[in-house]
Amino acid sequence: MSKTVSGFSKLNKLEKIDWLVSTYFNNENSVKQVLMQYWNSNPVLQDLHDDFIENTISNFYLPFGVAPNFVINGKDYTLPMAIEESSVVAAASLVAKFWSTRGGFKAEVISTTKIGQVHFMYEGEKTELQNYFADKKEQLFKVTDAITQNMRKRGGGILDIELRDKTSELENYYQLYVTFETVDSMGANFINSCLEAIANEFEKEDIQIVMSILSNYVPECLVHAEVSCKVEDLYAENSELFAQKFVQAVQIANAEPHRAVTHNKGIMNGIDAVVIATGNDFRAIEAGAHAFAAKSGSYRSLTNANIENGIFKFWIEIPLAVGTVGGLTKLHPLSKLSLKLLGNPSAKELMEIIAVAGLAQNFAALRALTTTGIQKGHMKMHLTNIIKQLGASEEEKEYLINYFENKTITHNAVVEAYNKLVGDN
Ligand code: MEV
């Protein structure tokens, strides 16, 4: 049976589900139930979610947690985090508490410039193109006047338009390289609208516009966050050794791409969770962050650490194009609430908060990896998940957690211990 369909988008939600169930699930009724049990009973809220994307047939929940005790630039925060991975929120909370008694996190936005490009092909004389651009430049700003009006009122707009010769990379390839300040919005729609207006105005017979689009590589939209303290205040058991191994762990991630990718993945655990909770575009953040990690030509750590004069310092520098207005930020009730929880920050403040979430997560991972190892915490979570799956009672749960305190946790071992316990009773 063919599985193609035409006019699918015109079907209503139930018809879409029916088509799916009959085409892919052999008319299994349970499929419909699974999908429908995630519908929100509040029709207004469900309509809102339906309209975020196309062909919505259900909602896909992510746990929404909070990590308290963050002190950033002397201010207290509880971070909202939307993430499915266990241990991330717990780690963030622990690290937040740890650093709150050591001066907290310091963060600073270095720059906020965003970038868009009009990519085009031109075979003629370069000087003619340069003259054409010079004559046109003012007009290119003018044609965006209506689009930039509100943004200019808020202190943003187009910063500059440059003509860039890219013919050494690709024959006949040039671009208009446009820089933007988008203040509190991420600005994707704004940037793309400006670029398309600029491209329309710039196009002529011998200039073939290929495309106009923002760049998610934003090395000039950069934030720095750090923690520091005396080495002796760092760790209860052997601070010197801990600090030394911690710095070595960062150095390894700087020297070795395989490790760097995992190291940065851990950073993104914290970053994405706050980015998602605040209604920002985590794919854009991910793409930009990894490109930045590879800016030297080899993929490196996004964080750094050193020990100087007995002071341990750990910091991150990361491009983060986020917004606190526009997009989903105020549309999704939980994003709106997340931003409120953070005190309705400006985009700059949100950049600082998110960078701190990444730094904290990396601190937690490296602290675990260089001391007890990562599995101890993970397996504890794994144990509770298995216990839950087995349907154990509270007493049985308590018994199993104690029983596995100093034993290796495997799925089989837990099932065996549970069966024995239940059998014994
Ligand atoms: C797991 O999600 C993240 C870690 O692998 C990060 C790291 O290795 O640094 C623990």
Residues whose N, C-alpha, C, O or C-beta is under 5 A from the ligand:
A	BS01	MEV	T262 H263 G266 A365
